[in-house]
């Protein structure tokens, strides 16, 4: 009888701990769900109304062109 009471106490303590852990897990899942929804909402709103003003890329410098001289006339022999 004494042995059963000890087991019951351990079992009750284990169940209480399992309940606390389950509550923490559920709370963490709720926070992560809300965070995900907020991120998805921000992404969706930025796709429709971008708030970031991007600078236009500066064009690359052009290389100087080779002179457009006409080819030399070769003398015929």
C-alpha positions in Angstrom: 0.0 0.0 0.0 2.9 2.3 0.9 4.5 1.5 -2.5 1.3 2.4 -4.5 1.1 5.8 -2.8 4.7 6.6 -3.8 4.0 5.6 -7.4 0.9 7.7 -7.5 2.8 10.7 -6.3 5.4 10.3 -9.0 2.8 9.7 -11.6 0.9 12.9 -10.5 4.1 14.9 -10.5 5.0 13.6 -14.0 1.5 14.4 -15.3 1.7 17.9 -13.8 5.1 18.4 -15.5 3.8 17.1 -18.8 0.9 19.6 -18.5 3.2 22.5 -17.9 5.4 21.4 -20.8 2.4 21.0 -23.1 1.2 24.5 -22.1 4.6 26.0 -22.9 4.7 24.2 -26.3 1.2 25.5 -27.2 2.1 29.0 -26.2 5.3 28.9 -28.3 3.3 27.5 -31.3 0.8 30.4 -30.9 3.5 33.0 -30.9 5.2 31.4 -33.9 1.8 31.3 -35.7 1.2 35.0 -35.0 4.7 35.9 -36.1 4.3 34.0 -39.4 1.0 35.7 -40.1 2.6 39.1 -39.4 5.5 38.4 -41.7 3.2 37.1 -44.5 1.0 40.2 -44.1 4.1 42.5 -44.4 5.3 40.6 -47.5 1.9 40.9 -49.1 1.5 44.6 -48.4 5.0 45.3 -49.7 4.3 43.4 -52.9 1.3 45.6 -53.5 2.7 48.9 -52.2 6.4 49.0 -52.2 7.8 51.4 -49.6 11.4 51.1 -50.4 12.7 53.6 -52.9 15.5 52.1 -54.9 18.2 54.1 -56.5 18.6 53.6 -60.2 21.8 51.9 -61.0 24.4 54.2 -62.6 25.1 53.2 -66.1 28.5 51.6 -66.8 31.0 53.9 -68.5 31.2 53.4 -72.2 34.5 52.5 -73.7 35.8 55.0 -76.2 35.0 53.9 -79.7 37.8 53.1 -82.2 38.1 55.7 -84.8 35.9 55.0 -87.8 38.6 55.5 -90.4 38.1 54.1 -93.8 40.6 51.3 -94.6 43.6 52.5 -96.6 43.6 51.9 -100.3 46.2 49.4 -101.2 48.2 50.2 -104.3 47.8 47.7 -107.1 50.9 46.4 -108.8 
